[in-house]
Amino acid sequence: SDDLYVFKDASGTINVDIDHKRWNGVTVTPKDTVEIQGEVDKDWNSVEIDVKQIRKVNP
């Protein structure tokens, strides 16, 4: 789906599901640091975050 993204930091990578309405006009590039809040959705072989809020933060 086009709402699925991969986020990465020093601890690893995770799949993140962000509905279009959750962006609230925020534009994010791979160089940006963001804070995400949401629910962890664990499946048998994967972990995904269903995002409720995303915002840019200063690194």
mmCIF file of the N, C-alpha and C atoms, coordinates in Angstrom:
data_MODEL
# 
_entry.id   MODEL 
# 
loop_
_atom_site.group_PDB 
_atom_site.id 
_atom_site.type_symbol 
_atom_site.label_atom_id 
_atom_site.label_alt_id 
_atom_site.label_comp_id 
_atom_site.label_asym_id 
_atom_site.label_entity_id 
_atom_site.label_seq_id 
_atom_site.pdbx_PDB_ins_code 
_atom_site.Cartn_x 
_atom_site.Cartn_y 
_atom_site.Cartn_z 
_atom_site.occupancy 
_atom_site.B_iso_or_equiv 
_atom_site.pdbx_formal_charge 
_atom_site.auth_seq_id 
_atom_site.auth_comp_id 
_atom_site.auth_asym_id 
_atom_site.auth_atom_id 
_atom_site.pdbx_PDB_model_num 
ATOM 1   N N  . SER A 1 1  ? 0.840  -1.193  0.000  1.00 0.00 ? 1  SER A N  1 
ATOM 2   C CA . SER A 1 1  ? 0.000  0.000   0.000  1.00 0.00 ? 1  SER A CA 1 
ATOM 3   C C  . SER A 1 1  ? 0.874  1.241   0.000  1.00 0.00 ? 1  SER A C  1 
ATOM 4   N N  . ASP A 1 2  ? 0.359  2.342   -0.501 1.00 0.00 ? 2  ASP A N  1 
ATOM 5   C CA . ASP A 1 2  ? 1.161  3.565   -0.567 1.00 0.00 ? 2  ASP A CA 1 
ATOM 6   C C  . ASP A 1 2  ? 1.238  4.284   0.769  1.00 0.00 ? 2  ASP A C  1 
ATOM 7   N N  . ASP A 1 3  ? 0.615  3.725   1.795  1.00 0.00 ? 3  ASP A N  1 
ATOM 8   C CA . ASP A 1 3  ? 0.717  4.288   3.141  1.00 0.00 ? 3  ASP A CA 1 
ATOM 9   C C  . ASP A 1 3  ? 1.828  3.634   3.951  1.00 0.00 ? 3  ASP A C  1 
ATOM 10  N N  . LEU A 1 4  ? 2.539  2.675   3.348  1.00 0.00 ? 4  LEU A N  1 
ATOM 11  C CA . LEU A 1 4  ? 3.565  1.921   4.063  1.00 0.00 ? 4  LEU A CA 1 
ATOM 12  C C  . LEU A 1 4  ? 4.948  2.497   3.777  1.00 0.00 ? 4  LEU A C  1 
ATOM 13  N N  . TYR A 1 5  ? 5.700  2.776   4.833  1.00 0.00 ? 5  TYR A N  1 
ATOM 14  C CA . TYR A 1 5  ? 7.035  3.357   4.730  1.00 0.00 ? 5  TYR A CA 1 
ATOM 15  C C  . TYR A 1 5  ? 7.987  2.539   5.584  1.00 0.00 ? 5  TYR A C  1 
ATOM 16  N N  . VAL A 1 6  ? 9.285  2.682   5.310  1.00 0.00 ? 6  VAL A N  1 
ATOM 17  C CA . VAL A 1 6  ? 10.309 2.037   6.130  1.00 0.00 ? 6  VAL A CA 1 
ATOM 18  C C  . VAL A 1 6  ? 11.102 3.142   6.814  1.00 0.00 ? 6  VAL A C  1 
ATOM 19  N N  . PHE A 1 7  ? 11.146 3.106   8.129  1.00 0.00 ? 7  PHE A N  1 
ATOM 20  C CA . PHE A 1 7  ? 11.916 4.073   8.904  1.00 0.00 ? 7  PHE A CA 1 
ATOM 21  C C  . PHE A 1 7  ? 13.131 3.377   9.485  1.00 0.00 ? 7  PHE A C  1 
ATOM 22  N N  . LYS A 1 8  ? 14.239 4.133   9.583  1.00 0.00 ? 8  LYS A N  1 
ATOM 23  C CA . LYS A 1 8  ? 15.508 3.549   9.998  1.00 0.00 ? 8  LYS A CA 1 
ATOM 24  C C  . LYS A 1 8  ? 16.228 4.495   10.945 1.00 0.00 ? 8  LYS A C  1 
ATOM 25  N N  . ASP A 1 9  ? 16.840 3.916   11.986 1.00 0.00 ? 9  ASP A N  1 
ATOM 26  C CA . ASP A 1 9  ? 17.728 4.681   12.859 1.00 0.00 ? 9  ASP A CA 1 
ATOM 27  C C  . ASP A 1 9  ? 18.829 3.752   13.337 1.00 0.00 ? 9  ASP A C  1 
ATOM 28  N N  . ALA A 1 10 ? 19.586 4.184   14.321 1.00 0.00 ? 10 ALA A N  1 
ATOM 29  C CA . ALA A 1 10 ? 20.726 3.390   14.793 1.00 0.00 ? 10 ALA A CA 1 
ATOM 30  C C  . ALA A 1 10 ? 20.299 2.028   15.342 1.00 0.00 ? 10 ALA A C  1 
ATOM 31  N N  . SER A 1 11 ? 19.046 1.908   15.779 1.00 0.00 ? 11 SER A N  1 
ATOM 32  C CA . SER A 1 11 ? 18.586 0.641   16.361 1.00 0.00 ? 11 SER A CA 1 
ATOM 33  C C  . SER A 1 11 ? 18.080 -0.352  15.317 1.00 0.00 ? 11 SER A C  1 
ATOM 34  N N  . GLY A 1 12 ? 17.869 0.115   14.087 1.00 0.00 ? 12 GLY A N  1 
ATOM 35  C CA . GLY A 1 12 ? 17.411 -0.788  13.033 1.00 0.00 ? 12 GLY A CA 1 
ATOM 36  C C  . GLY A 1 12 ? 16.346 -0.151  12.163 1.00 0.00 ? 12 GLY A C  1 
ATOM 37  N N  . THR A 1 13 ? 15.565 -0.996  11.486 1.00 0.00 ? 13 THR A N  1 
ATOM 38  C CA . THR A 1 13 ? 14.506 -0.514  10.604 1.00 0.00 ? 13 THR A CA 1 
ATOM 39  C C  . THR A 1 13 ? 13.162 -1.088  11.042 1.00 0.00 ? 13 THR A C  1 
ATOM 40  N N  . ILE A 1 14 ? 12.089 -0.381  10.690 1.00 0.00 ? 14 ILE A N  1 
ATOM 41  C CA . ILE A 1 14 ? 10.742 -0.855  11.009 1.00 0.00 ? 14 ILE A CA 1 
ATOM 42  C C  . ILE A 1 14 ? 9.766  -0.355  9.949  1.00 0.00 ? 14 ILE A C  1 
ATOM 43  N N  . ASN A 1 15 ? 8.780  -1.178  9.641  1.00 0.00 ? 15 ASN A N  1 
ATOM 44  C CA . ASN A 1 15 ? 7.717  -0.772  8.726  1.00 0.00 ? 15 ASN A CA 1 
ATOM 45  C C  . ASN A 1 15 ? 6.732  0.105   9.482  1.00 0.00 ? 15 ASN A C  1 
ATOM 46  N N  . VAL A 1 16 ? 6.318  1.181   8.812  1.00 0.00 ? 16 VAL A N  1 
ATOM 47  C CA . VAL A 1 16 ? 5.445  2.160   9.436  1.00 0.00 ? 16 VAL A CA 1 
ATOM 48  C C  . VAL A 1 16 ? 4.283  2.450   8.485  1.00 0.00 ? 16 VAL A C  1 
ATOM 49  N N  . ASP A 1 17 ? 3.061  2.335   8.989  1.00 0.00 ? 17 ASP A N  1 
ATOM 50  C CA . ASP A 1 17 ? 1.855  2.597   8.203  1.00 0.00 ? 17 ASP A CA 1 
ATOM 51  C C  . ASP A 1 17 ? 1.321  3.970   8.590  1.00 0.00 ? 17 ASP A C  1 
ATOM 52  N N  . ILE A 1 18 ? 1.369  4.918   7.631  1.00 0.00 ? 18 ILE A N  1 
ATOM 53  C CA . ILE A 1 18 ? 0.935  6.285   7.908  1.00 0.00 ? 18 ILE A CA 1 
ATOM 54  C C  . ILE A 1 18 ? -0.173 6.666   6.932  1.00 0.00 ? 18 ILE A C  1 
ATOM 55  N N  . ASP A 1 19 ? -1.397 6.771   7.430  1.00 0.00 ? 19 ASP A N  1 
ATOM 56  C CA . ASP A 1 19 ? -2.504 7.230   6.592  1.00 0.00 ? 19 ASP A CA 1 
ATOM 57  C C  . ASP A 1 19 ? -2.235 8.664   6.152  1.00 0.00 ? 19 ASP A C  1 
ATOM 58  N N  . HIS A 1 20 ? -2.692 9.002   4.959  1.00 0.00 ? 20 HIS A N  1 
ATOM 59  C CA . HIS A 1 20 ? -2.470 10.336  4.397  1.00 0.00 ? 20 HIS A CA 1 
ATOM 60  C C  . HIS A 1 20 ? -2.873 11.451  5.369  1.00 0.00 ? 20 HIS A C  1 
ATOM 61  N N  . LYS A 1 21 ? -3.987 11.275  6.065  1.00 0.00 ? 21 LYS A N  1 
ATOM 62  C CA . LYS A 1 21 ? -4.480 12.321  6.974  1.00 0.00 ? 21 LYS A CA 1 
ATOM 63  C C  . LYS A 1 21 ? -3.560 12.552  8.163  1.00 0.00 ? 21 LYS A C  1 
ATOM 64  N N  . ARG A 1 22 ? -2.716 11.571  8.504  1.00 0.00 ? 22 ARG A N  1 
ATOM 65  C CA . ARG A 1 22 ? -1.820 11.704  9.660  1.00 0.00 ? 22 ARG A CA 1 
ATOM 66  C C  . ARG A 1 22 ? -0.640 12.633  9.382  1.00 0.00 ? 22 ARG A C  1 
ATOM 67  N N  . TRP A 1 23 ? -0.345 12.893  8.097  1.00 0.00 ? 23 TRP A N  1 
ATOM 68  C CA . TRP A 1 23 ? 0.793  13.752  7.752  1.00 0.00 ? 23 TRP A CA 1 
ATOM 69  C C  . TRP A 1 23 ? 0.543  15.212  8.121  1.00 0.00 ? 23 TRP A C  1 
ATOM 70  N N  . ASN A 1 24 ? -0.703 15.652  8.115  1.00 0.00 ? 24 ASN A N  1 
ATOM 71  C CA . ASN A 1 24 ? -1.047 17.040  8.459  1.00 0.00 ? 24 ASN A CA 1 
ATOM 72  C C  . ASN A 1 24 ? -0.182 18.068  7.736  1.00 0.00 ? 24 ASN A C  1 
ATOM 73  N N  . GLY A 1 25 ? 0.113  17.827  6.464  1.00 0.00 ? 25 GLY A N  1 
ATOM 74  C CA . GLY A 1 25 ? 0.887  18.771  5.672  1.00 0.00 ? 25 GLY A CA 1 
ATOM 75  C C  . GLY A 1 25 ? 2.386  18.719  5.895  1.00 0.00 ? 25 GLY A C  1 
ATOM 76  N N  . VAL A 1 26 ? 2.866  17.830  6.758  1.00 0.00 ? 26 VAL A N  1 
ATOM 77  C CA . VAL A 1 26 ? 4.300  17.711  7.033  1.00 0.00 ? 26 VAL A CA 1 
ATOM 78  C C  . VAL A 1 26 ? 4.986  17.006  5.861  1.00 0.00 ? 26 VAL A C  1 
ATOM 79  N N  . THR A 1 27 ? 6.084  17.588  5.378  1.00 0.00 ? 27 THR A N  1 
ATOM 80  C CA . THR A 1 27 ? 6.889  16.957  4.340  1.00 0.00 ? 27 THR A CA 1 
ATOM 81  C C  . THR A 1 27 ? 8.164  16.436  4.984  1.00 0.00 ? 27 THR A C  1 
ATOM 82  N N  . VAL A 1 28 ? 8.462  15.166  4.762  1.00 0.00 ? 28 VAL A N  1 
ATOM 83  C CA . VAL A 1 28 ? 9.615  14.520  5.386  1.00 0.00 ? 28 VAL A CA 1 
ATOM 84  C C  . VAL A 1 28 ? 10.531 13.962  4.308  1.00 0.00 ? 28 VAL A C  1 
ATOM 85  N N  . THR A 1 29 ? 11.833 14.180  4.484  1.00 0.00 ? 29 THR A N  1 
ATOM 86  C CA . THR A 1 29 ? 12.833 13.594  3.591  1.00 0.00 ? 29 THR A CA 1 
ATOM 87  C C  . THR A 1 29 ? 13.656 12.589  4.398  1.00 0.00 ? 29 THR A C  1 
ATOM 88  N N  . PRO A 1 30 ? 14.445 11.751  3.722  1.00 0.00 ? 30 PRO A N  1 
ATOM 89  C CA . PRO A 1 30 ? 15.278 10.782  4.460  1.00 0.00 ? 30 PRO A CA 1 
ATOM 90  C C  . PRO A 1 30 ? 16.273 11.432  5.425  1.00 0.00 ? 30 PRO A C  1 
ATOM 91  N N  . LYS A 1 31 ? 16.567 12.719  5.242  1.00 0.00 ? 31 LYS A N  1 
ATOM 92  C CA . LYS A 1 31 ? 17.521 13.401  6.122  1.00 0.00 ? 31 LYS A CA 1 
ATOM 93  C C  . LYS A 1 31 ? 16.865 13.957  7.386  1.00 0.00 ? 31 LYS A C  1 
ATOM 94  N N  . ASP A 1 32 ? 15.536 13.982  7.433  1.00 0.00 ? 32 ASP A N  1 
ATOM 95  C CA . ASP A 1 32 ? 14.819 14.541  8.583  1.00 0.00 ? 32 ASP A CA 1 
ATOM 96  C C  . ASP A 1 32 ? 14.758 13.551  9.743  1.00 0.00 ? 32 ASP A C  1 
ATOM 97  N N  . THR A 1 33 ? 14.758 14.098  10.950 1.00 0.00 ? 33 THR A N  1 
ATOM 98  C CA . THR A 1 33 ? 14.517 13.303  12.155 1.00 0.00 ? 33 THR A CA 1 
ATOM 99  C C  . THR A 1 33 ? 13.065 13.524  12.545 1.00 0.00 ? 33 THR A C  1 
ATOM 100 N N  . VAL A 1 34 ? 12.347 12.428  12.786 1.00 0.00 ? 34 VAL A N  1 
ATOM 101 C CA . VAL A 1 34 ? 10.931 12.540  13.120 1.00 0.00 ? 34 VAL A CA 1 
ATOM 102 C C  . VAL A 1 34 ? 10.616 11.786  14.400 1.00 0.00 ? 34 VAL A C  1 
ATOM 103 N N  . GLU A 1 35 ? 9.522  12.186  15.021 1.00 0.00 ? 35 GLU A N  1 
ATOM 104 C CA . GLU A 1 35 ? 8.972  11.459  16.166 1.00 0.00 ? 35 GLU A CA 1 
ATOM 105 C C  . GLU A 1 35 ? 7.630  10.903  15.717 1.00 0.00 ? 35 GLU A C  1 
ATOM 106 N N  . ILE A 1 36 ? 7.443  9.609   15.934 1.00 0.00 ? 36 ILE A N  1 
ATOM 107 C CA . ILE A 1 36 ? 6.165  9.005   15.579 1.00 0.00 ? 36 ILE A CA 1 
ATOM 108 C C  . ILE A 1 36 ? 5.515  8.424   16.822 1.00 0.00 ? 36 ILE A C  1 
ATOM 109 N N  . GLN A 1 37 ? 4.201  8.534   16.872 1.00 0.00 ? 37 GLN A N  1 
ATOM 110 C CA . GLN A 1 37 ? 3.418  7.940   17.949 1.00 0.00 ? 37 GLN A CA 1 
ATOM 111 C C  . GLN A 1 37 ? 2.356  7.071   17.302 1.00 0.00 ? 37 GLN A C  1 
ATOM 112 N N  . GLY A 1 38 ? 2.163  5.881   17.853 1.00 0.00 ? 38 GLY A N  1 
ATOM 113 C CA . GLY A 1 38 ? 1.162  4.990   17.288 1.00 0.00 ? 38 GLY A CA 1 
ATOM 114 C C  . GLY A 1 38 ? 1.104  3.679   18.034 1.00 0.00 ? 38 GLY A C  1 
ATOM 115 N N  . GLU A 1 39 ? 0.490  2.699   17.382 1.00 0.00 ? 39 GLU A N  1 
ATOM 116 C CA . GLU A 1 39 ? 0.329  1.379   17.977 1.00 0.00 ? 39 GLU A CA 1 
ATOM 117 C C  . GLU A 1 39 ? 1.209  0.371   17.258 1.00 0.00 ? 39 GLU A C  1 
ATOM 118 N N  . VAL A 1 40 ? 1.855  -0.487  18.031 1.00 0.00 ? 40 VAL A N  1 
ATOM 119 C CA . VAL A 1 40 ? 2.671  -1.555  17.453 1.00 0.00 ? 40 VAL A CA 1 
ATOM 120 C C  . VAL A 1 40 ? 1.742  -2.689  17.045 1.00 0.00 ? 40 VAL A C  1 
ATOM 121 N N  . ASP A 1 41 ? 1.877  -3.115  15.789 1.00 0.00 ? 41 ASP A N  1 
ATOM 122 C CA . ASP A 1 41 ? 1.053  -4.190  15.242 1.00 0.00 ? 41 ASP A CA 1 
ATOM 123 C C  . ASP A 1 41 ? 1.968  -5.371  14.944 1.00 0.00 ? 41 ASP A C  1 
ATOM 124 N N  . LYS A 1 42 ? 1.942  -6.373  15.814 1.00 0.00 ? 42 LYS A N  1 
ATOM 125 C CA . LYS A 1 42 ? 2.802  -7.546  15.649 1.00 0.00 ? 42 LYS A CA 1 
ATOM 126 C C  . LYS A 1 42 ? 2.046  -8.643  14.916 1.00 0.00 ? 42 LYS A C  1 
ATOM 127 N N  . ASP A 1 43 ? 2.689  -9.174  13.885 1.00 0.00 ? 43 ASP A N  1 
ATOM 128 C CA . ASP A 1 43 ? 2.161  -10.307 13.146 1.00 0.00 ? 43 ASP A CA 1 
ATOM 129 C C  . ASP A 1 43 ? 3.080  -11.486 13.419 1.00 0.00 ? 43 ASP A C  1 
ATOM 130 N N  . TRP A 1 44 ? 2.810  -12.621 12.829 1.00 0.00 ? 44 TRP A N  1 
ATOM 131 C CA . TRP A 1 44 ? 3.666  -13.786 13.054 1.00 0.00 ? 44 TRP A CA 1 
ATOM 132 C C  . TRP A 1 44 ? 5.111  -13.518 12.661 1.00 0.00 ? 44 TRP A C  1 
ATOM 133 N N  . ASN A 1 45 ? 5.311  -12.829 11.543 1.00 0.00 ? 45 ASN A N  1 
ATOM 134 C CA . ASN A 1 45 ? 6.680  -12.656 11.046 1.00 0.00 ? 45 ASN A CA 1 
ATOM 135 C C  . ASN A 1 45 ? 7.064  -11.198 10.809 1.00 0.00 ? 45 ASN A C  1 
ATOM 136 N N  . SER A 1 46 ? 6.276  -10.260 11.304 1.00 0.00 ? 46 SER A N  1 
ATOM 137 C CA . SER A 1 46 ? 6.628  -8.861  11.086 1.00 0.00 ? 46 SER A CA 1 
ATOM 138 C C  . SER A 1 46 ? 6.091  -7.979  12.212 1.00 0.00 ? 46 SER A C  1 
ATOM 139 N N  . VAL A 1 47 ? 6.699  -6.813  12.320 1.00 0.00 ? 47 VAL A N  1 
ATOM 140 C CA . VAL A 1 47 ? 6.245  -5.806  13.278 1.00 0.00 ? 47 VAL A CA 1 
ATOM 141 C C  . VAL A 1 47 ? 6.055  -4.513  12.495 1.00 0.00 ? 47 VAL A C  1 
ATOM 142 N N  . GLU A 1 48 ? 4.957  -3.835  12.744 1.00 0.00 ? 48 GLU A N  1 
ATOM 143 C CA . GLU A 1 48 ? 4.637  -2.606  12.031 1.00 0.00 ? 48 GLU A CA 1 
ATOM 144 C C  . GLU A 1 48 ? 4.066  -1.616  13.033 1.00 0.00 ? 48 GLU A C  1 
ATOM 145 N N  . ILE A 1 49 ? 4.283  -0.330  12.780 1.00 0.00 ? 49 ILE A N  1 
ATOM 146 C CA . ILE A 1 49 ? 3.683  0.699   13.622 1.00 0.00 ? 49 ILE A CA 1 
ATOM 147 C C  . ILE A 1 49 ? 2.559  1.370   12.844 1.00 0.00 ? 49 ILE A C  1 
ATOM 148 N N  . ASP A 1 50 ? 1.368  1.385   13.429 1.00 0.00 ? 50 ASP A N  1 
ATOM 149 C CA . ASP A 1 50 ? 0.223  2.094   12.863 1.00 0.00 ? 50 ASP A CA 1 
ATOM 150 C C  . ASP A 1 50 ? 0.251  3.497   13.464 1.00 0.00 ? 50 ASP A C  1 
ATOM 151 N N  . VAL A 1 51 ? 0.675  4.467   12.663 1.00 0.00 ? 51 VAL A N  1 
ATOM 152 C CA . VAL A 1 51 ? 0.968  5.808   13.162 1.00 0.00 ? 51 VAL A CA 1 
ATOM 153 C C  . VAL A 1 51 ? -0.296 6.623   13.425 1.00 0.00 ? 51 VAL A C  1 
ATOM 154 N N  . LYS A 1 52 ? -0.333 7.248   14.586 1.00 0.00 ? 52 LYS A N  1 
ATOM 155 C CA . LYS A 1 52 ? -1.414 8.166   14.958 1.00 0.00 ? 52 LYS A CA 1 
ATOM 156 C C  . LYS A 1 52 ? -0.965 9.618   14.808 1.00 0.00 ? 52 LYS A C  1 
ATOM 157 N N  . GLN A 1 53 ? 0.351  9.863   14.995 1.00 0.00 ? 53 GLN A N  1 
ATOM 158 C CA . GLN A 1 53 ? 0.884  11.225  14.882 1.00 0.00 ? 53 GLN A CA 1 
ATOM 159 C C  . GLN A 1 53 ? 2.339  11.159  14.441 1.00 0.00 ? 53 GLN A C  1 
ATOM 160 N N  . ILE A 1 54 ? 2.737  12.094  13.567 1.00 0.00 ? 54 ILE A N  1 
ATOM 161 C CA . ILE A 1 54 ? 4.135  12.206  13.142 1.00 0.00 ? 54 ILE A CA 1 
ATOM 162 C C  . ILE A 1 54 ? 4.507  13.683  13.142 1.00 0.00 ? 54 ILE A C  1 
ATOM 163 N N  . ARG A 1 55 ? 5.722  13.972  13.609 1.00 0.00 ? 55 ARG A N  1 
ATOM 164 C CA . ARG A 1 55 ? 6.193  15.359  13.576 1.00 0.00 ? 55 ARG A CA 1 
ATOM 165 C C  . ARG A 1 55 ? 7.704  15.381  13.431 1.00 0.00 ? 55 ARG A C  1 
ATOM 166 N N  . LYS A 1 56 ? 8.202  16.456  12.801 1.00 0.00 ? 56 LYS A N  1 
ATOM 167 C CA . LYS A 1 56 ? 9.646  16.649  12.671 1.00 0.00 ? 56 LYS A CA 1 
ATOM 168 C C  . LYS A 1 56 ? 10.205 17.133  13.996 1.00 0.00 ? 56 LYS A C  1 
ATOM 169 N N  . VAL A 1 57 ? 11.418 16.682  14.314 1.00 0.00 ? 57 VAL A N  1 
ATOM 170 C CA . VAL A 1 57 ? 12.118 17.154  15.510 1.00 0.00 ? 57 VAL A CA 1 
ATOM 171 C C  . VAL A 1 57 ? 13.543 17.520  15.128 1.00 0.00 ? 57 VAL A C  1 
ATOM 172 N N  . ASN A 1 58 ? 14.177 18.342  15.931 1.00 0.00 ? 58 ASN A N  1 
ATOM 173 C CA . ASN A 1 58 ? 15.586 18.666  15.706 1.00 0.00 ? 58 ASN A CA 1 
ATOM 174 C C  . ASN A 1 58 ? 16.434 17.519  16.222 1.00 0.00 ? 58 ASN A C  1 
ATOM 175 N N  . PRO A 1 59 ? 17.416 17.095  15.418 1.00 0.00 ? 59 PRO A N  1 
ATOM 176 C CA . PRO A 1 59 ? 18.253 15.952  15.855 1.00 0.00 ? 59 PRO A CA 1 
ATOM 177 C C  . PRO A 1 59 ? 19.093 16.268  17.071 1.00 0.00 ? 59 PRO A C  1 
# 
